[in-house]
């Protein structure tokens, strides 16, 4: 993650010393003890899967760089407060990229990509944003054992909620995902994850009833 962040900043003309300082802060944030799912492991997975989708979509090099930066930063602030976390993460990315001297247009682009994770929607023509959003949801299409670890980890991050509140909130989230047709915006993501994701979501919903 640190190397990918630094290389992406460099590709966009940013200062390497500042990029390395930001990368170290990224690692520290994702290692915070209250995190169970939104850790560095999650970011590595999003980086991997977004790169696969970027290749399938033939994204230009600069778009691949902003995609990498957004993937690294999109959960850098995580307090279990939807809306606040995404906005704070976007602000974190802006602060460090401005300090590194990255062009304002690219700073805005990274910031917008991070903010797209707030509602998990993007215009159909924004392939970079769609690649990020699909990669962020790739865990839903994981094999059963991996998915089970994911749902346990997410529950642990919301340990402050009792079981009834958790079931209500989680059911609403999963039902919304299951209702999306298709779940994934890009054809490449649908081919990889759509069928197992729908099965995993339906299975978890059944367990919550």
C-alpha positions in Angstrom: 0.0 0.0 0.0 2.8 2.5 0.9 4.7 1.8 -2.3 1.6 2.0 -4.5 0.5 5.3 -2.9 4.0 6.8 -3.3 4.3 5.7 -6.9 0.9 7.1 -7.8 1.7 10.5 -6.2 5.0 10.5 -8.2 3.2 9.7 -11.4 1.0 12.7 -10.9 4.1 14.9 -10.3 3.9 15.0 -6.5 6.7 15.3 -4.0 8.1 11.9 -2.9 9.0 13.0 0.7 5.5 14.1 1.3 4.1 11.0 -0.4 6.1 8.8 1.9 5.0 10.6 5.0 1.4 10.2 3.9 1.9 6.6 3.2 3.2 6.0 6.7 0.1 7.7 8.1 -2.0 5.5 5.9 -0.5 2.4 7.4 -0.9 3.7 10.9 -4.5 4.5 10.4 -5.4 1.2 8.9 -3.7 -0.5 11.9 -5.9 1.2 14.5 -7.1 -1.3 17.1 -10.8 -0.6 16.7 -10.8 -1.8 13.1 -11.7 -5.4 12.3 -12.7 -5.3 8.6 -11.7 -1.8 7.4 -8.0 -2.6 7.8 -4.9 -2.6 5.6 -6.0 -6.1 4.4 -9.2 -4.6 3.0 -7.3 -1.9 1.2 -4.9 -4.4 -0.3 -7.9 -6.3 -1.6 -9.5 -3.2 -3.1 -6.2 -2.2 -4.7 -5.8 -5.6 -6.2 -9.4 -5.8 -7.5 -9.6 -2.2 -8.8 -6.3 -2.8 -10.7 -7.9 -5.9 -12.3 -11.0 -3.9 -13.3 -8.9 -1.0 -14.5 -7.0 -3.4 -16.8 -10.3 -4.9 -18.1 -11.6 -1.3 -18.7 -8.4 -0.1 -20.3 -8.1 2.9 -18.1 -5.4 5.5 -19.0 -2.3 5.6 -16.8 -3.3 8.8 -15.0 -6.8 7.4 -14.2 -5.1 4.3 -12.8 -3.0 6.6 -10.6 -6.0 8.5 -9.2 -7.8 5.2 -8.7 -4.9 3.9 -6.7 -4.9 6.9 -4.5 -8.7 6.8 -3.9 -8.5 3.1 -3.1 -5.8 3.7 -0.6 -7.6 6.7 1.1 -11.2 5.7 0.9 -11.4 4.3 4.5 -8.5 6.1 6.0 -10.9 7.6 8.5 -13.1 5.0 10.0 -15.2 5.6 13.1 -18.4 3.6 12.0 -20.1 6.9 11.1 -21.4 6.7 7.5 -21.1 10.0 5.7 -18.7 11.5 8.2 -16.1 8.8 7.6 -16.1 9.2 3.8 -16.0 13.0 3.9 -13.2 12.9 6.4 -11.3 10.4 4.3 -11.7 12.6 1.2 -10.4 15.6 3.2 -7.4 13.6 4.4 -6.6 12.7 0.7 -7.0 16.4 -0.3 -4.7 17.6 2.5 -1.9 15.3 1.7 -2.1 15.6 -2.1 -2.1 19.4 -1.9 0.9 19.3 0.4 2.6 17.0 -2.1 2.0 19.5 -4.9 -0.3 17.4 -7.0 -2.2 19.4 -9.6 -5.6 20.6 -8.3 -7.6 18.9 -11.0 -6.2 15.5 -9.9 -6.7 16.3 -6.3 -10.4 17.1 -7.0 -10.6 13.8 -9.0 -9.3 11.7 -6.1 -11.5 13.5 -3.6 -14.6 12.9 -5.8 -13.7 9.2 -6.1 -13.5 8.8 -2.3 -16.8 10.7 -1.9 -18.4 8.3 -4.4 -18.1 5.6 -1.8 -20.6 7.5 0.4 -23.7 6.6 -1.6 -21.8 3.9 -3.6 -23.1 5.3 -6.9 -21.4 7.0 -9.8 -22.3 8.1 -13.4 -22.3 5.3 -15.9 -19.6 7.0 -17.9 -17.2 7.3 -15.0 -15.4 4.0 -15.4 -12.7 4.8 -12.8 -15.3 5.5 -10.1 -17.2 2.3 -11.1 -14.0 0.3 -10.9 -13.4 1.6 -7.3 -17.0 1.0 -6.2 -17.1 -2.5 -7.7 -13.8 -3.4 -6.1 -15.0 -2.1 -2.7 -17.9 -4.6 -2.9 -15.8 -7.5 -4.3 -15.8 -9.1 -0.8 -19.5 -9.8 -1.2 -18.6 -12.3 -3.9 -15.9 -14.1 -2.0 -15.9 -17.8 -1.2 -18.0 -18.7 1.7 -15.2 -19.0 4.4 -13.8 -15.5 3.4 -17.3 -14.0 3.4 -18.0 -15.5 6.8 -14.9 -13.9 8.2 -15.9 -10.6 6.7 -19.4 -10.5 8.2 -18.0 -11.4 11.7 -15.4 -8.6 11.4 -18.0 -6.1 10.4 -20.2 -7.1 13.3 -17.2 -6.6 15.6 -16.8 -3.1 14.3 -20.4 -2.4 15.3 -20.1 -4.1 18.7 -21.6 -1.0 20.4 -25.0 -2.0 18.9 -27.1 -4.7 20.5 -28.2 -7.6 18.4 -31.6 -6.2 17.6 -30.2 -2.9 16.4 -27.6 -4.8 14.4 -30.1 -7.0 12.7 -32.2 -4.1 11.8 -29.4 -2.1 10.3 -27.6 -4.9 8.6 -30.8 -6.3 7.1 -31.5 -2.8 5.6 -28.1 -2.6 4.1 -28.1 -6.2 2.7 -31.6 -5.8 1.4 -30.6 -2.7 -0.5 -27.6 -4.5 -2.0 -29.7 -7.5 -3.0 -32.2 -5.2 -4.7 -29.6 -3.7 -7.0 -29.9 -5.1 -10.5 -27.2 -5.6 -11.3 -25.2 -5.4 -8.1 -21.9 -4.6 -9.9 -21.7 -1.8 -12.4 -19.0 -3.2 -14.7 -19.3 -6.3 -16.8 -15.9 -7.5 -15.6 -17.1 -7.3 -11.9 -20.4 -9.0 -12.7 -18.6 -11.9 -14.4 -16.3 -12.4 -11.4 -18.6 -11.7 -8.4 -22.3 -11.2 -9.2 -23.6 -14.7 -8.7 -21.7 -15.6 -5.5 -22.4 -12.2 -4.1 -26.1 -12.6 -4.5 -25.9 -16.0 -2.8 -23.8 -14.7 0.1 -26.1 -11.8 0.7 -29.2 -13.9 0.6 -27.6 -16.4 3.0 -26.7 -13.7 5.5 -30.2 -12.2 5.3 -31.7 -15.6 6.1 -29.4 -15.9 9.1 -30.5 -12.6 10.4 -34.2 -13.4 10.3 
